[in-house]
Structures are given as structure tokens and as C-alpha cells.
Amino acid sequence: MNKTDLAAAVAAKTGMTKKDAEKFVNVTIDTLMDALANGDKVQLVGFGTFETKTRAARVAKNPRTGEPVNVGETRVPAFKAGQALKNRIK
């Protein structure tokens, strides 16, 4: 399922127009991304938790030359599924 499919499913389940549902999906995703960019944790009870984690600096290897390359510390997004989502998938 891609973003267009999600918007179509939201429109079908809520009775919204596809255009309004697409706006809703876009605003929701933008709001989640803004919160994560600000370092906030987003908890959707029953679905899961979105947060950022810090990946420590490390030494990697250039696959072409085999030379070691220093990779700096960075923040990465992470998702932990909630219990209701885990149970539905089972």
C-alpha cells in the first residue's frame, strides 16, 4: 500500500472525498515528521511508537576500496509496534 492507496482507503471508510483524504494523510505524515525532527516521541496507542535514536560514531569500510571510513554520530528514525498491532498481525 502506498500513500495514494492509503488516502483512497481513508476516503472509503470515512466518506471523505479522495482529495480531502489525501490532504488529511499528507498533513498527518508531515506532523509526524515535524515531531520526530524536533526530537519528540509520537505514541499512537495500540499502533506503536515513533521516535529517533542516536546511532554512535563508528568506523566502516568502503566497499570499493576496502579503506576504513569514519562515520559520524547520527539520528535515525525508529518504530516500535504496539501490542494491538502485533496481535492483529499474528
Secondary structure, DSSP 8 states (H G I E B T S, - for coil): --HHHHHHHHHHHH---HHHHHHHHHHHHHHHHHHHHTT--EEETTTEEEEEEEE--EEEE-TTT--EEEE--EEEEEEEE-HHHHHHH-
